Amino acid sequence: MIDKVFPTAIVYTRNSGSTYDPATGTVTPSATDYNIKAGIIATTRSEQGGVEEIYEITLYIQHTASGLPHTPTTADRITYGGQVWKVVSVAPSYRSAGEIASKIVARAS
């Protein structure tokens, strides 16, 4: 449904933690990008204590072969409209056969 009704292209970046190389002392983040479609249903702006503005998007993604194969987490990020957004809330939807979609709120970072 999302591919046909809300075909907005996003890049979903799933963060999988990081790895540490003791020989070099380097910590390398581990992330996987997914180029998928999303249903962007709201873009909001609110003020927080004076002049600070907070921008959020609310979107749906599907868990199908053309969607995201994993349950989203708040460690993940979304690239949409030239902006990187941090996932701050995830509400998965289920049916008897398993997870079908997730409603996500993400904040501009």
C-alpha positions in Angstrom: 0.0 0.0 0.0 2.7 2.5 0.9 4.5 1.9 -2.5 1.3 3.0 -4.3 -0.4 5.5 -2.0 2.5 7.3 -0.3 5.5 6.7 -2.6 8.0 9.0 -0.9 11.6 7.8 -1.2 13.7 7.8 2.0 17.0 6.3 3.1 16.5 4.4 6.4 19.8 3.9 8.2 19.8 1.0 10.7 22.5 1.4 13.3 23.9 -1.9 14.5 26.2 -0.6 17.2 29.9 -0.3 16.7 33.1 -2.3 16.6 36.3 -1.6 18.4 39.8 -2.4 17.0 42.1 -2.8 20.0 45.2 -2.6 17.7 44.4 0.9 16.5 42.0 2.0 19.2 39.5 2.9 16.5 35.7 2.6 17.1 33.8 2.2 13.8 30.0 2.6 13.7 28.2 -0.2 11.9 25.2 0.9 9.8 23.1 -0.3 6.9 21.2 1.9 4.5 17.9 0.9 3.0 16.4 2.8 0.1 12.7 2.4 0.7 9.3 4.1 0.3 7.5 5.7 3.2 4.2 7.3 3.9 5.0 10.8 5.3 1.7 11.8 7.0 2.8 14.9 9.0 5.6 17.4 9.3 5.4 19.5 12.4 7.3 22.4 13.9 7.1 23.4 17.6 8.9 25.9 19.8 10.8 24.9 22.9 11.7 27.5 25.4 11.9 30.7 23.3 13.6 30.6 19.9 14.5 26.9 19.7 12.4 25.1 17.1 11.9 21.4 16.9 11.0 19.8 13.5 9.4 16.3 13.4 8.0 14.0 10.8 5.5 11.2 11.3 5.7 8.4 8.8 4.7 4.8 8.1 7.0 2.2 6.7 6.1 -1.3 5.6 7.8 -4.5 6.5 7.7 -6.3 3.1 10.2 -7.3 0.5 10.2 -3.7 -0.8 10.2 -2.2 2.7 12.3 -2.4 5.8 13.0 -6.0 6.8 13.6 -5.1 10.5 11.7 -3.5 13.4 12.9 0.1 13.6 14.7 1.3 16.7 15.4 4.7 18.3 19.1 4.3 17.4 18.2 4.6 13.7 18.1 7.6 11.3 16.1 8.6 8.3 17.3 10.8 5.4 14.3 12.7 3.8 14.1 16.0 2.0 17.9 16.6 2.3 17.7 16.4 6.1 18.8 13.7 8.5 16.1 12.8 11.1 16.6 10.8 14.3 14.0 8.2 15.1 12.4 9.1 18.5 9.3 6.9 18.6 8.3 3.6 17.0 4.9 2.0 17.1 4.8 -1.3 15.2 1.6 -2.8 13.8 0.9 -6.5 13.8 -1.4 -9.0 12.3 -1.6 -12.8 12.9 1.2 -13.5 10.4 3.6 -11.0 11.9 4.7 -7.4 11.7 3.2 -5.4 8.7 4.1 -1.7 9.3 5.5 0.7 11.8 4.5 4.3 12.6 7.6 6.3 13.3 8.2 9.8 14.6 11.6 11.3 13.8 13.2 14.6 14.8 15.5 16.7 12.7 19.1 16.3 14.0 
